[in-house]
Amino acid sequence: MIASSRTEQRSTPPAGPGPDRDPGEADLAVPGHAPRLGRLGAALLRAAGGAIGRFSRQRSLAVVNYHRVLARPDPLLDTEPDVATFHWQMALLAECFNVMPLYEALRALDEGRLPPRTVCITFDDGYRSVHDLALPILRKFGLPATVFVTSGFVGSGNGNMWNDRIIHAVQSLPAGTLDLSDLGLECYSLDSLEARKQTAQRLTEAGKYLPPDQRDNLVARLDRMSGMHHDALMLTPDMVVALERNGIDIGAHTISHPILTSLDDDSARVEIAAGKGQLEALVGKPVRLFAYPNGKVGQDFDARHVEMVRQAGFFAAFTTAAGAITGDQDRFQLPRSRPWDRTPFRFGLRLLSWMALGNRQPR
């Protein structure tokens, strides 16, 4: 999905019990002052998950989704974790949930053998920080994951995705007003950190739904204004292969990450099927899973694209709707999101709430 990869803002928990401190939360003990789930909190989450499994009509699994993992917090990138945040999230999943490979979890759900408290981990787009920063943490905790790769951006010569180029420009331009009215957009403030955050969000959201040529013009303008140098952010072919050899499944996410509803049918079909073929040629094995770019049902893709994904030979496909997966859902419109909570106990509770409500999610 094209969403600016951002870092969750962390705040230091209070010294004693208070409104930001949950039952079972331990004192800060992880390097970087990341919160750690105490034994009581872990036991409560496991017990609650077990109860949900026993009393629900059918089993459900939650799929958490990331884009990048950042080496350090960035005030303009406020929805993706830095390394310390990602570390405590993976520690919690390893301690309190049953983390399975996504394809295997779906098969287990079909066959009625899915364990309670099952969670799967995914990443979108194919950022190299998945290889450089996330993979060592996943290996530390023995956790599998799936990376949905936008095949056209694999390799350092192919540049960064357009949304990251917008972020780079907003970070780099001097204070003042960014006037893009001649491109059919607006004037945007760069006079404060908060103004830059708002500008980055507004330009990214506008860019998603611009016709491709207009979006290219916008990004080219910003590149010229801010300087063309960008740190390479996307996976290289060797990194994709290394992820696969380390137990990370590779899924497809189109070639160029378009909003599928903005394309004619032939172009959309190529994006879906050819992206799959490119990745299969790279890793030398079938690519079975697909994630819709941006992933909003009925807005970013529709029934035509669901059928294209089926015809391309995928086993399942994923949206960006919140909630858990149950066996009676359309296998090609499965929900996938991530808790936004900033403490381990509440992060875990959010996952459990999705599991508990899984049977009530839209079909």
C-alpha positions as CSV (number, residue, x, y, z in Angstrom):
1,M,0.0,0.0,0.0
2,I,1.2,3.5,-0.7
3,A,1.3,5.1,2.8
4,S,4.1,7.1,4.0
5,S,6.1,4.9,6.2
6,R,6.2,6.6,9.6
7,T,7.4,6.0,13.1
8,E,5.3,5.7,16.2
9,Q,6.0,8.5,18.6
10,R,7.3,7.1,21.9
11,S,6.8,8.7,25.2
12,T,8.4,7.8,28.5
13,P,5.9,6.0,30.8
14,P,5.2,7.4,34.2
15,A,7.3,6.2,37.2
16,G,4.3,4.6,38.8
17,P,0.7,3.5,38.0
18,G,-1.2,6.0,36.0
19,P,-3.5,6.5,33.0
20,D,-0.7,5.5,30.6
21,R,0.4,2.4,32.5
22,D,-1.5,-0.9,32.1
23,P,-1.9,-3.9,34.3
24,G,1.2,-6.1,34.0
25,E,3.3,-3.5,32.3
26,A,6.9,-3.9,33.6
27,D,9.4,-1.1,34.2
28,L,11.5,0.0,31.3
29,A,14.2,-2.6,30.8
30,V,14.9,-2.8,27.1
31,P,17.7,-0.7,25.6
32,G,16.3,2.5,24.1
33,H,13.7,2.8,26.9
34,A,11.2,0.6,25.1
35,P,8.3,-0.7,27.2
36,R,8.4,-4.4,28.2
37,L,5.4,-6.6,29.0
38,G,5.6,-8.0,32.5
39,R,4.8,-11.6,33.5
40,L,1.3,-10.7,34.7
41,G,0.4,-8.9,31.5
42,A,1.7,-11.8,29.4
43,A,-0.3,-14.3,31.4
44,L,-3.5,-12.2,31.1
45,L,-3.1,-11.9,27.3
46,R,-2.5,-15.6,26.9
47,A,-5.4,-16.5,29.1
48,A,-7.7,-14.1,27.3
49,G,-6.6,-15.5,23.9
50,G,-7.2,-19.0,25.1
51,A,-10.7,-18.1,26.2
52,I,-11.5,-16.5,22.9
53,G,-10.4,-19.7,21.2
54,R,-12.6,-21.9,23.4
55,F,-15.8,-19.8,23.2
56,S,-15.8,-18.5,19.6
57,R,-17.9,-20.2,17.0
58,Q,-14.8,-20.6,14.8
59,R,-11.1,-19.8,15.0
60,S,-9.7,-16.5,13.7
61,L,-6.3,-15.2,13.0
62,A,-5.0,-11.6,13.0
63,V,-2.5,-10.3,10.4
64,V,-0.4,-7.4,11.4
65,N,1.1,-5.1,8.7
66,Y,4.1,-2.9,8.5
67,H,6.0,-1.0,5.8
68,R,9.4,0.2,7.0
69,V,11.3,-0.2,10.3
70,L,13.3,2.9,11.0
71,A,16.7,3.1,12.6
72,R,15.6,6.1,14.6
73,P,12.4,8.1,15.1
74,D,11.5,10.6,12.4
75,P,8.9,13.2,13.2
76,L,7.5,13.1,9.7
77,L,7.1,9.4,9.7
78,D,4.8,8.6,12.5
79,T,3.0,5.3,11.8
80,E,5.9,2.9,11.4
81,P,8.0,1.7,14.3
82,D,11.6,2.4,15.0
83,V,13.9,-0.5,15.9
84,A,13.1,-0.3,19.6
85,T,9.4,-0.3,19.1
86,F,9.5,-3.1,16.6
87,H,11.6,-5.1,19.0
88,W,9.0,-4.9,21.9
89,Q,6.2,-5.7,19.5
90,M,8.0,-8.8,18.2
91,A,8.9,-9.8,21.8
92,L,5.2,-9.5,22.7
93,L,4.0,-11.6,19.7
94,A,6.6,-14.3,20.5
95,E,5.6,-14.5,24.1
96,C,1.9,-14.2,24.0
97,F,0.7,-15.4,20.5
98,N,1.3,-18.2,18.1
99,V,3.0,-16.7,15.1
100,M,2.7,-18.7,11.9
101,P,3.7,-18.2,8.3
102,L,0.8,-16.6,6.5
103,Y,0.2,-19.3,3.9
104,E,0.4,-22.1,6.5
105,A,-2.0,-20.2,8.8
106,L,-4.6,-19.9,6.0
107,R,-4.3,-23.6,5.2
108,A,-4.6,-24.5,8.9
109,L,-7.7,-22.3,9.1
110,D,-9.2,-24.1,6.2
111,E,-8.5,-27.5,7.7
112,G,-9.8,-26.7,11.2
113,R,-6.4,-27.0,12.9
114,L,-5.5,-23.3,13.5
115,P,-4.1,-22.8,17.1
116,P,-5.7,-20.1,19.3
117,R,-4.1,-16.7,19.4
118,T,-2.6,-17.1,15.9
119,V,-0.9,-14.0,14.4
120,C,0.9,-13.5,11.1
121,I,3.4,-10.7,10.3
122,T,3.5,-8.9,7.0
123,F,5.3,-6.0,5.3
124,D,4.3,-4.0,2.3
125,D,6.2,-2.5,-0.7
126,G,9.6,-4.1,-0.2
127,Y,11.8,-1.7,1.9
128,R,15.3,-2.7,2.5
129,S,14.9,-2.0,6.2
130,V,13.0,-5.3,6.3
131,H,16.2,-7.0,5.4
132,D,18.6,-4.8,7.3
133,L,16.6,-4.0,10.5
134,A,13.6,-6.2,10.8
135,L,15.1,-9.6,9.8
136,P,17.6,-9.7,12.7
137,I,14.8,-9.1,15.2
138,L,12.6,-11.7,13.5
139,R,15.4,-14.2,13.6
140,K,16.1,-13.4,17.3
141,F,12.6,-14.4,18.2
142,G,12.2,-17.2,15.6
143,L,9.3,-15.4,13.9
144,P,8.2,-15.9,10.3
145,A,6.8,-13.1,8.1
146,T,5.6,-12.3,4.6
147,V,6.9,-9.4,2.5
148,F,4.6,-8.1,-0.3
149,V,7.1,-6.7,-2.8
150,T,6.4,-4.1,-5.4
151,S,8.5,-5.7,-8.1
152,G,9.2,-2.7,-10.2
153,F,11.1,-1.0,-7.4
154,V,13.4,-4.0,-6.7
155,G,17.0,-2.8,-7.3
156,S,18.9,0.3,-6.4
157,G,18.7,1.6,-10.0
158,N,14.9,1.8,-10.0
159,G,14.6,4.6,-7.5
160,N,12.4,5.1,-4.5
161,M,8.6,5.1,-4.5
162,W,6.9,8.4,-5.2
163,N,5.5,8.8,-1.7
164,D,9.0,8.6,-0.2
165,R,10.2,11.2,-2.7
166,I,7.5,13.5,-1.4
167,I,8.6,13.0,2.1
168,H,12.2,13.7,1.1
169,A,11.2,17.0,-0.5
170,V,9.1,18.1,2.5
171,Q,12.0,17.3,4.8
172,S,14.5,19.1,2.7
173,L,12.9,22.3,1.4
174,P,13.5,25.5,3.3
175,A,10.8,27.1,5.5
176,G,8.1,29.1,3.7
177,T,5.2,28.3,1.4
178,L,5.2,25.5,-1.2
179,D,3.1,26.7,-4.1
180,L,1.8,23.9,-6.3
181,S,-1.3,25.7,-7.6
182,D,-0.1,25.5,-11.2
183,L,-0.3,21.7,-10.9
184,G,-3.9,21.9,-9.7
185,L,-3.0,21.5,-6.1
186,E,-2.7,24.0,-3.3
187,C,-0.2,26.1,-1.3
188,Y,1.3,24.3,1.6
189,S,3.1,25.6,4.6
190,L,6.6,24.5,5.6
191,D,7.0,26.9,8.5
192,S,7.0,24.4,11.4
193,L,7.4,20.7,12.1
194,E,3.7,20.3,12.4
195,A,3.1,22.1,9.2
196,R,5.5,19.9,7.4
197,K,3.8,16.8,8.8
198,Q,0.5,18.1,7.5
199,T,1.9,19.0,4.1
200,A,3.5,15.5,3.7
201,Q,0.3,13.8,4.6
202,R,-1.9,16.0,2.3
203,L,0.5,15.6,-0.6
204,T,0.8,11.9,-0.2
205,E,-3.0,11.4,0.0
206,A,-3.5,13.7,-3.0
207,G,-0.9,11.9,-5.0
208,K,-2.5,8.5,-4.5
209,Y,-5.5,9.4,-6.6
210,L,-3.8,11.7,-9.2
211,P,-3.6,10.3,-12.8
212,P,-0.1,8.7,-13.2
213,D,1.2,11.5,-15.5
214,Q,0.1,14.2,-13.1
215,R,1.6,12.4,-10.1
216,D,4.9,12.1,-12.1
217,N,4.9,15.8,-12.8
218,L,4.3,16.5,-9.1
219,V,7.2,14.3,-7.9
220,A,9.5,15.6,-10.6
221,R,8.8,19.1,-9.6
222,L,9.6,18.3,-5.9
223,D,12.7,16.5,-6.9
224,R,14.0,19.5,-8.8
225,M,13.2,21.8,-5.9
226,S,14.7,19.7,-3.1
227,G,17.6,18.0,-4.9
228,M,17.7,14.6,-6.6
229,H,19.7,12.7,-4.1
230,H,17.7,10.1,-2.2
231,D,19.0,7.3,0.0
232,A,18.1,4.0,-1.7
233,L,15.2,2.6,0.4
234,M,14.0,-0.4,-1.6
235,L,15.2,-4.0,-1.5
236,T,17.8,-5.2,-4.0
237,P,17.3,-8.5,-5.8
238,D,19.9,-10.2,-3.6
239,M,18.1,-8.9,-0.5
240,V,14.8,-10.4,-1.7
241,V,16.5,-13.8,-2.3
242,A,18.2,-13.6,1.2
243,L,14.8,-12.9,2.9
244,E,13.3,-15.9,1.2
245,R,16.2,-18.1,2.2
246,N,15.8,-16.9,5.8
247,G,12.2,-18.2,5.9
248,I,10.5,-14.9,4.9
249,D,7.8,-15.6,2.3
250,I,7.6,-13.3,-0.7
251,G,4.2,-12.1,-1.8
252,A,3.2,-9.8,-4.7
253,H,2.1,-6.2,-4.6
254,T,1.9,-5.3,-8.3
255,I,4.7,-3.8,-10.4
256,S,4.4,-0.1,-9.8
257,H,2.0,0.2,-6.9
258,P,-0.9,1.9,-8.7
259,I,-4.4,2.4,-7.4
260,L,-6.0,-0.4,-9.5
261,T,-9.3,1.5,-10.0
262,S,-7.3,4.2,-11.7
263,L,-6.2,1.8,-14.5
264,D,-7.9,0.3,-17.5
265,D,-8.5,-3.4,-17.2
266,D,-5.6,-4.5,-19.4
267,S,-3.1,-2.4,-17.4
268,A,-4.4,-3.6,-14.1
269,R,-4.2,-7.2,-15.3
270,V,-0.5,-6.7,-16.3
271,E,0.3,-5.1,-12.9
272,I,-1.1,-8.1,-11.0
273,A,0.0,-11.0,-13.2
274,A,3.4,-9.7,-14.4
275,G,4.4,-8.6,-10.9
276,K,3.8,-12.1,-9.8
277,G,5.9,-13.5,-12.6
278,Q,8.8,-11.2,-12.0
279,L,9.0,-12.2,-8.3
280,E,8.7,-15.9,-9.2
281,A,11.6,-15.6,-11.6
282,L,13.6,-13.9,-8.9
283,V,13.0,-16.4,-6.0
284,G,12.5,-19.5,-8.1
285,K,9.3,-20.6,-6.5
286,P,5.6,-19.9,-6.7
287,V,4.3,-16.6,-5.3
288,R,1.0,-17.5,-3.7
289,L,-0.2,-14.4,-1.9
290,F,-1.2,-10.9,-3.0
291,A,-1.8,-7.5,-1.3
292,Y,-3.9,-4.8,-3.0
293,P,-2.0,-1.5,-3.2
294,N,-3.5,0.9,-0.6
295,G,-6.1,-1.8,0.0
296,K,-9.3,0.1,0.5
297,V,-12.2,-2.1,-0.6
298,G,-14.4,-0.5,-3.3
299,Q,-12.1,2.5,-3.6
300,D,-8.7,1.2,-4.5
301,F,-9.8,-2.0,-6.0
302,D,-13.2,-3.6,-6.9
303,A,-14.7,-6.9,-8.0
304,R,-12.9,-6.8,-11.4
305,H,-9.5,-6.8,-9.7
306,V,-10.5,-9.5,-7.2
307,E,-11.3,-11.7,-10.2
308,M,-8.0,-10.8,-11.9
309,V,-6.1,-11.9,-8.8
310,R,-8.0,-15.2,-8.8
311,Q,-7.2,-15.7,-12.5
312,A,-3.5,-14.9,-11.9
313,G,-3.3,-18.0,-9.7
314,F,-2.9,-16.6,-6.2
315,F,-4.1,-18.5,-3.2
316,A,-5.3,-15.5,-1.3
317,A,-5.3,-11.6,-1.3
318,F,-5.3,-9.0,1.4
319,T,-6.9,-5.6,2.0
320,T,-6.0,-3.0,4.6
321,A,-9.2,-3.4,6.6
322,A,-8.9,-3.9,10.3
323,G,-10.0,-7.1,11.9
324,A,-9.3,-10.8,12.0
325,I,-9.7,-13.5,9.4
326,T,-12.3,-16.3,9.7
327,G,-12.9,-19.3,7.5
328,D,-16.1,-17.9,5.9
329,Q,-14.6,-14.7,4.5
330,D,-13.8,-14.1,0.8
331,R,-10.3,-15.6,0.5
332,F,-9.4,-12.7,-1.9
333,Q,-10.5,-9.9,0.4
334,L,-8.9,-10.7,3.7
335,P,-8.4,-8.0,6.4
336,R,-5.0,-7.0,7.6
337,S,-3.9,-4.1,9.7
338,R,-1.8,-3.2,12.8
339,P,-2.6,-2.1,16.3
340,W,-1.7,1.6,16.8
341,D,-1.4,1.3,20.6
342,R,1.9,2.4,22.1
343,T,2.1,0.1,25.1
344,P,2.6,-3.7,24.9
345,F,-0.5,-4.6,26.9
346,R,-2.9,-2.5,24.9
347,F,-1.2,-3.6,21.6
348,G,-1.9,-7.2,22.6
349,L,-5.5,-6.4,23.7
350,R,-6.2,-4.8,20.3
351,L,-5.2,-8.0,18.5
352,L,-7.4,-10.1,20.9
353,S,-10.3,-7.8,20.3
354,W,-10.0,-8.3,16.6
355,M,-10.0,-12.1,17.1
356,A,-13.0,-11.9,19.4
357,L,-14.9,-9.9,16.8
358,G,-13.6,-11.8,13.8
359,N,-17.0,-13.4,13.1
360,R,-18.6,-10.0,12.9
361,Q,-16.3,-8.4,10.3
362,P,-17.7,-7.5,6.9
363,R,-17.8,-10.3,4.4
